[in-house]
Amino acid sequence: MGAHADGEDDRDDRGDRGDWDDQNDGTGTGGGAGAGGPDLAALAGRARAALVREIDASGAWAADPVWREAFAAVPRHLFVPYYYVAVAGGYERRWGESPDPVARERWLRGAYQDAPLATRLRDGELVSSSSQPSLMARMLAELRVTDGDRVLEIGAGTGYNAALLARRLGDDDLVTSVDLEPEITETARTHLAAAGYRPVVVTGDGARGVPERAPFDRIIATCELPAVPRAWLAQSVPGARVLLPIATGLAVLTVRDAAHAEGRFLDTPAYFVPLRGGEAEAPPPSLAGLPAHAREDELFRFLLALTRGRTDPREAYGLWRRAGRPERERYGITVRGERAWAWLDDPEGPNTWPLPD
């Protein structure tokens, strides 16, 4: 793993990290009942174990159960020292350093719910979050990481996902995380260090990858993109696996070479904050005149998002019905040379839509 906080690279020390927050909850509140509230260290351990059981029951990491150990070991609450919960009229801030012991307990319990947590707002708009743990588990399992893989994460967020990767791989230097905003990357480094992990966190445009750390065996994005950045393919080894959110779905591509990648979508919906610095989102097309069942159908909206307004909604509705209301797994993406396109059933079939360059 790279350097620990004490500069040592001790495998036995790494093995003890799973109990780290049962000894020191890292909240800065003292954590015990003597601090005027419940024993937060013990509560954190129980809450994390309950979250792992919940994810386990969901089948999220069925494709790669090794991730169970990583989620059991990495303390999520260290990565969300505060977060925001939507309430009537705005957001409520939950904070681990609150002087109110009841509020501290509410913060800690919320940190281990299987739910996304808003971690950064700007003018009332969400700009960063900690993803739903079960969705993170599904994405990491589908990434099919193997020992020794070099992994690039696009979107540093709180640092929690990078910590899970570092735990799984057992070598901090195999993990690189990039984000555009210095404030986010600095915060992620702070959280990671508090939990005892030190992957490489880079400030930069995620769409350009991190060429100085390439080549990569796996690339995972935790922000929505309009297309597959060509730089990622050039920085990947042949056979690399790339997982990225596009159009409320998760595409998993296999890289053939620096100019060619192809793959399909997973069956799960996924909603992420758009990549900062990327192409502006197109305004949603008007659904006026379409049947109510189509306007409200999540899979039909996925098709509209994938075509990015290049197909008239009525034409898209006709296609959707003729195709039998297709599930996400029937859609895919191909990048080949200068072309990139999304498709239904067959990359060379009649139903294809160009993606942005």
Order of alpha helices (4+ residues) and beta strands (2+ residues): alpha-alpha-alpha-alpha-beta-beta-alpha-beta-beta-alpha-beta-alpha-beta-alpha-beta-beta-alpha-beta-beta-beta-alpha-alpha-alpha-beta-beta-beta
